[in-house]
């Protein structure tokens, strides 16, 4: 059974699509002169470029989210409070990071 897509999943997919569109336009930019690419292969090359770059771009973001969740754990501390915010868990930060 597949889980329903979250808002974050949707946003990551949308960002990927926008990256592919930007890469396609970049590969076809007239300013590239003789290096400019055209034809039906451009979208495939753009998709490959964005897909190969995504892990390098996503890793720092995921690391920061992980570190923020360590500071703002969803379950809170032993009293059920966020150790950083001192409010009942889950705090607003933990809720935003865990849709």
Chimera marker file (.cmm) of the C-alpha trace (Angstrom):
<marker_set name="trace">
<marker id="1" x="0.000" y="0.000" z="0.000" r="1" g="1" b="0" radius="0.5"/>
<marker id="2" x="1.359" y="3.414" z="-0.980" r="1" g="1" b="0" radius="0.5"/>
<marker id="3" x="1.040" y="6.334" z="1.419" r="1" g="1" b="0" radius="0.5"/>
<marker id="4" x="-0.852" y="9.399" z="0.285" r="1" g="1" b="0" radius="0.5"/>
<marker id="5" x="1.430" y="12.138" z="-0.999" r="1" g="1" b="0" radius="0.5"/>
<marker id="6" x="2.174" y="14.847" z="1.533" r="1" g="1" b="0" radius="0.5"/>
<marker id="7" x="2.402" y="18.554" z="0.869" r="1" g="1" b="0" radius="0.5"/>
<marker id="8" x="6.197" y="18.286" z="1.047" r="1" g="1" b="0" radius="0.5"/>
<marker id="9" x="6.190" y="15.478" z="-1.540" r="1" g="1" b="0" radius="0.5"/>
<marker id="10" x="4.029" y="17.565" z="-3.834" r="1" g="1" b="0" radius="0.5"/>
<marker id="11" x="6.289" y="20.594" z="-3.396" r="1" g="1" b="0" radius="0.5"/>
<marker id="12" x="9.433" y="18.542" z="-4.120" r="1" g="1" b="0" radius="0.5"/>
<marker id="13" x="7.851" y="17.100" z="-7.272" r="1" g="1" b="0" radius="0.5"/>
<marker id="14" x="6.761" y="20.564" z="-8.388" r="1" g="1" b="0" radius="0.5"/>
<marker id="15" x="10.267" y="21.921" z="-7.770" r="1" g="1" b="0" radius="0.5"/>
<marker id="16" x="11.704" y="19.033" z="-9.811" r="1" g="1" b="0" radius="0.5"/>
<marker id="17" x="9.353" y="19.786" z="-12.723" r="1" g="1" b="0" radius="0.5"/>
<marker id="18" x="10.255" y="23.469" z="-12.594" r="1" g="1" b="0" radius="0.5"/>
<marker id="19" x="13.948" y="22.559" z="-12.528" r="1" g="1" b="0" radius="0.5"/>
<marker id="20" x="13.531" y="20.424" z="-15.651" r="1" g="1" b="0" radius="0.5"/>
<marker id="21" x="11.733" y="23.273" z="-17.428" r="1" g="1" b="0" radius="0.5"/>
<marker id="22" x="14.494" y="25.715" z="-16.443" r="1" g="1" b="0" radius="0.5"/>
<marker id="23" x="17.197" y="23.273" z="-17.562" r="1" g="1" b="0" radius="0.5"/>
<marker id="24" x="15.421" y="22.752" z="-20.895" r="1" g="1" b="0" radius="0.5"/>
<marker id="25" x="15.299" y="26.491" z="-21.498" r="1" g="1" b="0" radius="0.5"/>
<marker id="26" x="18.929" y="26.833" z="-20.459" r="1" g="1" b="0" radius="0.5"/>
<marker id="27" x="20.090" y="24.116" z="-22.858" r="1" g="1" b="0" radius="0.5"/>
<marker id="28" x="18.218" y="25.836" z="-25.695" r="1" g="1" b="0" radius="0.5"/>
<marker id="29" x="19.318" y="29.383" z="-24.861" r="1" g="1" b="0" radius="0.5"/>
<marker id="30" x="20.437" y="31.290" z="-27.947" r="1" g="1" b="0" radius="0.5"/>
<marker id="31" x="23.220" y="32.870" z="-25.893" r="1" g="1" b="0" radius="0.5"/>
<marker id="32" x="25.003" y="29.506" z="-26.020" r="1" g="1" b="0" radius="0.5"/>
<marker id="33" x="25.639" y="30.069" z="-29.702" r="1" g="1" b="0" radius="0.5"/>
<marker id="34" x="27.028" y="26.937" z="-31.364" r="1" g="1" b="0" radius="0.5"/>
<marker id="35" x="26.710" y="25.001" z="-28.074" r="1" g="1" b="0" radius="0.5"/>
<marker id="36" x="22.950" y="25.522" z="-28.032" r="1" g="1" b="0" radius="0.5"/>
<marker id="37" x="20.956" y="22.287" z="-28.087" r="1" g="1" b="0" radius="0.5"/>
<marker id="38" x="17.721" y="21.739" z="-29.959" r="1" g="1" b="0" radius="0.5"/>
<marker id="39" x="15.481" y="18.828" z="-30.774" r="1" g="1" b="0" radius="0.5"/>
<marker id="40" x="13.506" y="16.156" z="-28.977" r="1" g="1" b="0" radius="0.5"/>
<marker id="41" x="16.471" y="15.072" z="-26.842" r="1" g="1" b="0" radius="0.5"/>
<marker id="42" x="16.573" y="18.333" z="-24.876" r="1" g="1" b="0" radius="0.5"/>
<marker id="43" x="13.809" y="17.376" z="-22.383" r="1" g="1" b="0" radius="0.5"/>
<marker id="44" x="15.494" y="14.009" z="-21.769" r="1" g="1" b="0" radius="0.5"/>
<marker id="45" x="18.861" y="15.676" z="-21.133" r="1" g="1" b="0" radius="0.5"/>
<marker id="46" x="17.235" y="18.267" z="-18.872" r="1" g="1" b="0" radius="0.5"/>
<marker id="47" x="15.471" y="15.540" z="-16.860" r="1" g="1" b="0" radius="0.5"/>
<marker id="48" x="18.747" y="13.627" z="-16.504" r="1" g="1" b="0" radius="0.5"/>
<marker id="49" x="20.611" y="16.745" z="-15.406" r="1" g="1" b="0" radius="0.5"/>
<marker id="50" x="18.050" y="17.670" z="-12.758" r="1" g="1" b="0" radius="0.5"/>
<marker id="51" x="17.691" y="14.073" z="-11.539" r="1" g="1" b="0" radius="0.5"/>
<marker id="52" x="21.427" y="13.636" z="-11.117" r="1" g="1" b="0" radius="0.5"/>
<marker id="53" x="21.782" y="16.949" z="-9.279" r="1" g="1" b="0" radius="0.5"/>
<marker id="54" x="18.791" y="16.432" z="-6.969" r="1" g="1" b="0" radius="0.5"/>
<marker id="55" x="20.523" y="14.194" z="-4.377" r="1" g="1" b="0" radius="0.5"/>
<marker id="56" x="23.336" y="16.724" z="-3.984" r="1" g="1" b="0" radius="0.5"/>
<marker id="57" x="20.835" y="19.542" z="-3.502" r="1" g="1" b="0" radius="0.5"/>
<marker id="58" x="18.460" y="17.573" z="-1.287" r="1" g="1" b="0" radius="0.5"/>
<marker id="59" x="21.041" y="16.110" z="1.115" r="1" g="1" b="0" radius="0.5"/>
<marker id="60" x="21.850" y="19.400" z="2.901" r="1" g="1" b="0" radius="0.5"/>
<marker id="61" x="18.144" y="20.205" z="3.201" r="1" g="1" b="0" radius="0.5"/>
<marker id="62" x="17.313" y="16.790" z="4.663" r="1" g="1" b="0" radius="0.5"/>
<marker id="63" x="20.230" y="17.103" z="7.066" r="1" g="1" b="0" radius="0.5"/>
<marker id="64" x="18.914" y="20.427" z="8.336" r="1" g="1" b="0" radius="0.5"/>
<marker id="65" x="15.385" y="19.035" z="8.736" r="1" g="1" b="0" radius="0.5"/>
<marker id="66" x="16.771" y="16.050" z="10.660" r="1" g="1" b="0" radius="0.5"/>
<marker id="67" x="18.780" y="18.331" z="12.957" r="1" g="1" b="0" radius="0.5"/>
<marker id="68" x="15.790" y="20.607" z="13.547" r="1" g="1" b="0" radius="0.5"/>
<marker id="69" x="13.648" y="17.597" z="14.492" r="1" g="1" b="0" radius="0.5"/>
<marker id="70" x="16.310" y="16.511" z="16.996" r="1" g="1" b="0" radius="0.5"/>
<marker id="71" x="15.955" y="19.912" z="18.667" r="1" g="1" b="0" radius="0.5"/>
<marker id="72" x="12.139" y="19.927" z="18.310" r="1" g="1" b="0" radius="0.5"/>
<marker id="73" x="11.140" y="16.246" z="18.727" r="1" g="1" b="0" radius="0.5"/>
<marker id="74" x="7.562" y="15.428" z="17.821" r="1" g="1" b="0" radius="0.5"/>
<marker id="75" x="6.956" y="13.514" z="21.043" r="1" g="1" b="0" radius="0.5"/>
<marker id="76" x="8.679" y="16.156" z="23.164" r="1" g="1" b="0" radius="0.5"/>
<marker id="77" x="10.715" y="15.454" z="26.295" r="1" g="1" b="0" radius="0.5"/>
<marker id="78" x="9.741" y="13.229" z="29.237" r="1" g="1" b="0" radius="0.5"/>
<marker id="79" x="7.179" y="15.859" z="30.298" r="1" g="1" b="0" radius="0.5"/>
<marker id="80" x="5.641" y="16.011" z="26.800" r="1" g="1" b="0" radius="0.5"/>
<marker id="81" x="7.045" y="19.462" z="26.044" r="1" g="1" b="0" radius="0.5"/>
<marker id="82" x="9.314" y="20.625" z="23.247" r="1" g="1" b="0" radius="0.5"/>
<marker id="83" x="12.753" y="21.009" z="24.841" r="1" g="1" b="0" radius="0.5"/>
<marker id="84" x="13.581" y="24.012" z="22.648" r="1" g="1" b="0" radius="0.5"/>
<marker id="85" x="10.281" y="25.911" z="22.680" r="1" g="1" b="0" radius="0.5"/>
<marker id="86" x="9.034" y="24.838" z="26.119" r="1" g="1" b="0" radius="0.5"/>
<marker id="87" x="5.484" y="24.387" z="24.795" r="1" g="1" b="0" radius="0.5"/>
<marker id="88" x="3.387" y="21.211" z="24.669" r="1" g="1" b="0" radius="0.5"/>
<marker id="89" x="4.685" y="18.826" z="21.984" r="1" g="1" b="0" radius="0.5"/>
<marker id="90" x="4.495" y="18.791" z="19.100" r="1" g="1" b="0" radius="0.5"/>
<marker id="91" x="5.542" y="22.416" z="18.801" r="1" g="1" b="0" radius="0.5"/>
<marker id="92" x="4.797" y="24.429" z="15.665" r="1" g="1" b="0" radius="0.5"/>
<marker id="93" x="8.270" y="23.741" z="14.249" r="1" g="1" b="0" radius="0.5"/>
<marker id="94" x="7.868" y="19.967" z="14.635" r="1" g="1" b="0" radius="0.5"/>
<marker id="95" x="4.410" y="20.156" z="13.045" r="1" g="1" b="0" radius="0.5"/>
<marker id="96" x="5.759" y="22.050" z="10.039" r="1" g="1" b="0" radius="0.5"/>
<marker id="97" x="8.614" y="19.592" z="9.569" r="1" g="1" b="0" radius="0.5"/>
<marker id="98" x="6.308" y="16.559" z="9.884" r="1" g="1" b="0" radius="0.5"/>
<marker id="99" x="3.168" y="17.192" z="7.817" r="1" g="1" b="0" radius="0.5"/>
<link id1="1" id2="2" r="1" g="1" b="0" radius="0.2"/>
<link id1="2" id2="3" r="1" g="1" b="0" radius="0.2"/>
<link id1="3" id2="4" r="1" g="1" b="0" radius="0.2"/>
<link id1="4" id2="5" r="1" g="1" b="0" radius="0.2"/>
<link id1="5" id2="6" r="1" g="1" b="0" radius="0.2"/>
<link id1="6" id2="7" r="1" g="1" b="0" radius="0.2"/>
<link id1="7" id2="8" r="1" g="1" b="0" radius="0.2"/>
<link id1="8" id2="9" r="1" g="1" b="0" radius="0.2"/>
<link id1="9" id2="10" r="1" g="1" b="0" radius="0.2"/>
<link id1="10" id2="11" r="1" g="1" b="0" radius="0.2"/>
<link id1="11" id2="12" r="1" g="1" b="0" radius="0.2"/>
<link id1="12" id2="13" r="1" g="1" b="0" radius="0.2"/>
<link id1="13" id2="14" r="1" g="1" b="0" radius="0.2"/>
<link id1="14" id2="15" r="1" g="1" b="0" radius="0.2"/>
<link id1="15" id2="16" r="1" g="1" b="0" radius="0.2"/>
<link id1="16" id2="17" r="1" g="1" b="0" radius="0.2"/>
<link id1="17" id2="18" r="1" g="1" b="0" radius="0.2"/>
<link id1="18" id2="19" r="1" g="1" b="0" radius="0.2"/>
<link id1="19" id2="20" r="1" g="1" b="0" radius="0.2"/>
<link id1="20" id2="21" r="1" g="1" b="0" radius="0.2"/>
<link id1="21" id2="22" r="1" g="1" b="0" radius="0.2"/>
<link id1="22" id2="23" r="1" g="1" b="0" radius="0.2"/>
<link id1="23" id2="24" r="1" g="1" b="0" radius="0.2"/>
<link id1="24" id2="25" r="1" g="1" b="0" radius="0.2"/>
<link id1="25" id2="26" r="1" g="1" b="0" radius="0.2"/>
<link id1="26" id2="27" r="1" g="1" b="0" radius="0.2"/>
<link id1="27" id2="28" r="1" g="1" b="0" radius="0.2"/>
<link id1="28" id2="29" r="1" g="1" b="0" radius="0.2"/>
<link id1="29" id2="30" r="1" g="1" b="0" radius="0.2"/>
<link id1="30" id2="31" r="1" g="1" b="0" radius="0.2"/>
<link id1="31" id2="32" r="1" g="1" b="0" radius="0.2"/>
<link id1="32" id2="33" r="1" g="1" b="0" radius="0.2"/>
<link id1="33" id2="34" r="1" g="1" b="0" radius="0.2"/>
<link id1="34" id2="35" r="1" g="1" b="0" radius="0.2"/>
<link id1="35" id2="36" r="1" g="1" b="0" radius="0.2"/>
<link id1="36" id2="37" r="1" g="1" b="0" radius="0.2"/>
<link id1="37" id2="38" r="1" g="1" b="0" radius="0.2"/>
<link id1="38" id2="39" r="1" g="1" b="0" radius="0.2"/>
<link id1="39" id2="40" r="1" g="1" b="0" radius="0.2"/>
<link id1="40" id2="41" r="1" g="1" b="0" radius="0.2"/>
<link id1="41" id2="42" r="1" g="1" b="0" radius="0.2"/>
<link id1="42" id2="43" r="1" g="1" b="0" radius="0.2"/>
<link id1="43" id2="44" r="1" g="1" b="0" radius="0.2"/>
<link id1="44" id2="45" r="1" g="1" b="0" radius="0.2"/>
<link id1="45" id2="46" r="1" g="1" b="0" radius="0.2"/>
<link id1="46" id2="47" r="1" g="1" b="0" radius="0.2"/>
<link id1="47" id2="48" r="1" g="1" b="0" radius="0.2"/>
<link id1="48" id2="49" r="1" g="1" b="0" radius="0.2"/>
<link id1="49" id2="50" r="1" g="1" b="0" radius="0.2"/>
<link id1="50" id2="51" r="1" g="1" b="0" radius="0.2"/>
<link id1="51" id2="52" r="1" g="1" b="0" radius="0.2"/>
<link id1="52" id2="53" r="1" g="1" b="0" radius="0.2"/>
<link id1="53" id2="54" r="1" g="1" b="0" radius="0.2"/>
<link id1="54" id2="55" r="1" g="1" b="0" radius="0.2"/>
<link id1="55" id2="56" r="1" g="1" b="0" radius="0.2"/>
<link id1="56" id2="57" r="1" g="1" b="0" radius="0.2"/>
<link id1="57" id2="58" r="1" g="1" b="0" radius="0.2"/>
<link id1="58" id2="59" r="1" g="1" b="0" radius="0.2"/>
<link id1="59" id2="60" r="1" g="1" b="0" radius="0.2"/>
<link id1="60" id2="61" r="1" g="1" b="0" radius="0.2"/>
<link id1="61" id2="62" r="1" g="1" b="0" radius="0.2"/>
<link id1="62" id2="63" r="1" g="1" b="0" radius="0.2"/>
<link id1="63" id2="64" r="1" g="1" b="0" radius="0.2"/>
<link id1="64" id2="65" r="1" g="1" b="0" radius="0.2"/>
<link id1="65" id2="66" r="1" g="1" b="0" radius="0.2"/>
<link id1="66" id2="67" r="1" g="1" b="0" radius="0.2"/>
<link id1="67" id2="68" r="1" g="1" b="0" radius="0.2"/>
<link id1="68" id2="69" r="1" g="1" b="0" radius="0.2"/>
<link id1="69" id2="70" r="1" g="1" b="0" radius="0.2"/>
<link id1="70" id2="71" r="1" g="1" b="0" radius="0.2"/>
<link id1="71" id2="72" r="1" g="1" b="0" radius="0.2"/>
<link id1="72" id2="73" r="1" g="1" b="0" radius="0.2"/>
<link id1="73" id2="74" r="1" g="1" b="0" radius="0.2"/>
<link id1="74" id2="75" r="1" g="1" b="0" radius="0.2"/>
<link id1="75" id2="76" r="1" g="1" b="0" radius="0.2"/>
<link id1="76" id2="77" r="1" g="1" b="0" radius="0.2"/>
<link id1="77" id2="78" r="1" g="1" b="0" radius="0.2"/>
<link id1="78" id2="79" r="1" g="1" b="0" radius="0.2"/>
<link id1="79" id2="80" r="1" g="1" b="0" radius="0.2"/>
<link id1="80" id2="81" r="1" g="1" b="0" radius="0.2"/>
<link id1="81" id2="82" r="1" g="1" b="0" radius="0.2"/>
<link id1="82" id2="83" r="1" g="1" b="0" radius="0.2"/>
<link id1="83" id2="84" r="1" g="1" b="0" radius="0.2"/>
<link id1="84" id2="85" r="1" g="1" b="0" radius="0.2"/>
<link id1="85" id2="86" r="1" g="1" b="0" radius="0.2"/>
<link id1="86" id2="87" r="1" g="1" b="0" radius="0.2"/>
<link id1="87" id2="88" r="1" g="1" b="0" radius="0.2"/>
<link id1="88" id2="89" r="1" g="1" b="0" radius="0.2"/>
<link id1="89" id2="90" r="1" g="1" b="0" radius="0.2"/>
<link id1="90" id2="91" r="1" g="1" b="0" radius="0.2"/>
<link id1="91" id2="92" r="1" g="1" b="0" radius="0.2"/>
<link id1="92" id2="93" r="1" g="1" b="0" radius="0.2"/>
<link id1="93" id2="94" r="1" g="1" b="0" radius="0.2"/>
<link id1="94" id2="95" r="1" g="1" b="0" radius="0.2"/>
<link id1="95" id2="96" r="1" g="1" b="0" radius="0.2"/>
<link id1="96" id2="97" r="1" g="1" b="0" radius="0.2"/>
<link id1="97" id2="98" r="1" g="1" b="0" radius="0.2"/>
<link id1="98" id2="99" r="1" g="1" b="0" radius="0.2"/>
</marker_set>
